[in-house]
């Protein structure tokens, strides 16, 4: 029965992650066909995140009130519409609208699953099932690299989005009809009471000790992994497009491994009274190392690939905070507490991805036509400083915080 719940939601998250990273592969096509500059490319790709973020707080209410099956299947239809619009767009503003619809449509793919697993899985096994779910997203990230590159060469980037639109609608149907009904009776308390209960989350000192570091770490992870890794490999490492696609596939595979390791490691460590939050915090802290190494610039294929893959593995650490919150807060708040965190994560991911593009744009292009190395360095330094400051905030707080 758990597989009947897990597989449809995992398919949705697979597609969500593929759509999140696909612009990293098709960016050269968008730049050449529509004449986008670095700032526009950053804004276009990050629009996914701001649309995603704007949905999170009302999404938490909907998930707790109507259940994940109905909510995610409905939203996936918007994903299909957005992918179709993106495939038809002939100007920057239609691309923006299509990308925003995609972000809005996939906004429940992680949160709906996490809410469902709270109902179907024992509380102490949530990190494991959540890790397996996230690993499906890692597979989507892999599919968004070399496979998309191949498909785009065969049918064009517009054809790729037509295929993705069809997959979105198919997954919506699968989720609606395959997921068993459970906990879909609306709660007895009024909607106003459910809204007020967000205050319990936002007043929590536990929430605010961990959230800033998580938000900045994930903003850096999304900014680099989902968009700027590809252009960096082209402009700083001077790799050809097929080599870039290969390394992006390696990064995506490392993300997949990171998600799997996170699930199994936290499941093992729970026996030693070590929480997912602790594991996640130290993974985010160590993730600063590969980011700092990127400032050194180019190198061999092996060295650069290893740095980026280490970044992919450690960058998944922020996701371990979600099951940590699910274990800490009451189950009835599961949808709201995770979407509260997710809303802040994706607002900052939008800002971070766009800001990196705006910073890169401050330097003139290289003679070869790529973006300046100094621009990438400045953007990465900005991300590192923000993460270091919020890590300091976490470690300077009292070591023991009583439950609110």
Secondary structure, 3 states (H helix, E strand, C coil): CHHHHHHHHHHHHHHHHHHHHHHHHHHHHHHHHHCCCHHHHHHHHHHHHHHHHHHHHHHHHHHHHHCHHHHHHHHHHHHHHHHHHHHHCCCHHHHHHHHHHHHHHCCCCCHHHHHHHHHHCCHHHHHHHHHHHHHHHHHHHHHHHHHHHHHHHHHHHHHHHHHHHHHHHHHHHHHHHHCCCCCCCCCCCCHHHHHHCHHHHHCCHHHHHHHHHHHHHHHHHHHHHHHHHHHHHHHCCCCCHHHHHHHHHHHHHHHHHHHHHHHHHHHHHHHHCCCHHHHHHHHHHHHHHHHHHHHHCCCCHHHHHHHHHHHHHHHHHHHHHHHHHHHHCCHHHHHHHHHHHHHHHHHHHHHHHHHHHHHHCCCCCCCCCCCCHHHHHHHHHHHHHHHHHHHHHHHHCCCCCCCC
